[in-house]
Amino acid sequence: RLNADNARFLLLAMLILLYMLCGAAVFSAIELPTEREAKERWEERLENFTRRHNLSRAELRGFLREYEKANVAGIRVDDIRPRWDFTGAFYFVGTVVSTIGFGMTTPATVGGKIFLIFYGLIGCAGTILFFNLFLERLITVIAYVMKSCHERQLRRKGVLPHNSRRGSGTSEVDSLAGWKPSVYYVMLILCVASLIISCCASAMYTPIEGWSYFDSLYFCFVAFSTIGFGDLVSSQNIKYESQGLYRFGNFVFILMGVCCIYSLFNVISIVIKQSINWILKKLSCKCCHRCQRRLFRARRNVVMPGNVRSQRNISVETDVANESDTDGRRLSGEMISMKDFLASNKVSLAIMQKQLSESANGYPRQMNCNSKQNGFSGGVGALAIMNNRLAETSVDR
């Protein structure tokens, strides 16, 4: 049988696969017509260009392939800042260790690619550790603020004294000892913080980069979530107004945005895990009911004796303990097997064996004289358990 962790893993994998299939269907329906139209316009433009300049399609395509190689190396038609000066290299390593990876700058040499493998291995691991530590401290600050607000609400309601301060007494600590902030409130706070940072960063990118405000918001999400498509990349022009201040602001916004979005993703993953546990619980309940129904039907399909009805003297404890397993048999008149009898009466048989052994060895269990006076005999097995309990109850009274 699969344990809970494996079931949770399989269910999450199935949900992610279903989520990816739905996303692929939506993006294909939205983007595929635009791609076809762009391809038709490009083919028409190539045809007009070759006809006007008397060029063959093969020569023109070879020239365009060379431009694509130059584009990968960082060469653009418009003038842009050098990709591999110190500031450009620092921007590149920032995208590497933060796992953003825009793709506008990539190493072209073998030595650079080999160095990137080892550099990224250590840098990405260290940055992920930094993000986790940042998340812990951020959650601590959020919990502290929410606890302070909760304390104020309790003071307004009169649950806590207004003159109590931290460290002045234990009443306040005792009343809030088990209080923890809800994960949904933390998720809401992180959503608001991420939205504020994205809006402020978009207000900076729109006039400086010349993007629309919506494109700036799109860039913020792609960059902060470390998806990093590379279709829009900030700080790539040669010169900006207040260039040093802008690059510093760009670095701060990306750092804060990545930290907040990473923390938000972790909190959302907790909510997803709770939802998966809820789904598994519902499925397990349904499966249990189905298994019980199948088991009950299987027991009713056992060969029944013709006119034989077994009359069994079942004690109270045995009846209660095995009520769910034997109701079908008692109602249907099915003959109980020895295997089922031993399984359902294992405890009673063990006590019976112990009592018989003590009687055979000559030192039976000593019974309280009060119990004898009250008329409760020792008995054997489940009957002895019931009699002993009645005797103890009678003595206490």
TAKA-V164659 format. One record per helix or strand. SS is the DSSP state (H for helix, E for strand). FROM is the first residue (numbers start at 1). TO is the last residue. If there is no record, write none. Layout:
ss->SS from->FROM to->TO
ss->SS from->FROM to->TO
//
This chain:
ss->H from->4 to->53
ss->H from->57 to->72
ss->H from->86 to->97
ss->H from->110 to->157
ss->H from->171 to->175
ss->H from->183 to->209
ss->H from->213 to->224
ss->H from->243 to->300
ss->H from->316 to->321
ss->H from->323 to->332
ss->H from->338 to->344
ss->H from->346 to->361
ss->H from->369 to->373
ss->H from->382 to->396
//
